[in-house]
Amino acid sequence: MRVLIAVALSLVSLFSQADEHDLLYDLAGWPQQREHFSAALVAAQQRYQGSLPPGVYQALVDNSNRRFAAQAMDQRALDSLRRNLPDPLAAIRFFDSPLGRAVIQSEVRATSPAELNRHANGLPQMNASAARRALAQRLGKALPAREAGAEVSLALAGVAADSLSQMLPGLSGLLGNGAPQELLGGQRERLMQQIDGELENTLLYVYRELDDAQLGEYVAFAESAEGQIYFRAALQAIRAGLLAEPSAAQ
């Protein structure tokens, strides 16, 4: 009987942990952000439609739809979050707070298709006090925004490379094994440098509706030990969802 009770308690603990990660996944806006990525994927596919032969274009669409299937992306990201964030309670407490909800609302709005289309040529330059700019700079150092942005950009660019490799299998042999992905991987540092140059203004724009006190509280969470553990796990979850190669994503 004691063994059965122990097993039952273990199962309850496992189910509770799974529910906590599911809750965090929803609270932190992951499903909405994945929907926005899916919309960006469709836009990326459409950009190639007029410049590729029909067969190559269809392969591009089929390959990218298979790689970035919504349910599979969510599952990979959530599984990664469970592996890399054993205790999600601190993150749940933050994102379930009024400030956390305001942060996620700002982030989800910033990546919406309408917002991306509106600012396709760049974000407006934000006017801010020196103190607020200092908060944005601290936040930029605490968040994995450069790395995450580069992974998303490379994933979308990789749609064409993956399809090219499939349609022209001899290309990899001519350029070296896995050459298309290696070429994309070589862009990672350049992308992060480009994001870094625009990061302060981007953060000021995304969180423009947070007052200085709220922004300061968010910075404090992001810089805390609990915040850093969450954001490291979140970056790994992004990479897992996008199927980025672990060796190239370090």
Summary of the structure (lengths in Angstrom):
residues: 250
radius of gyration: 20.3
end to end distance: 48.0
largest distance: 68.8
contacts: 716
relative contact order: 0.14
helix: 80%
strand: 0%
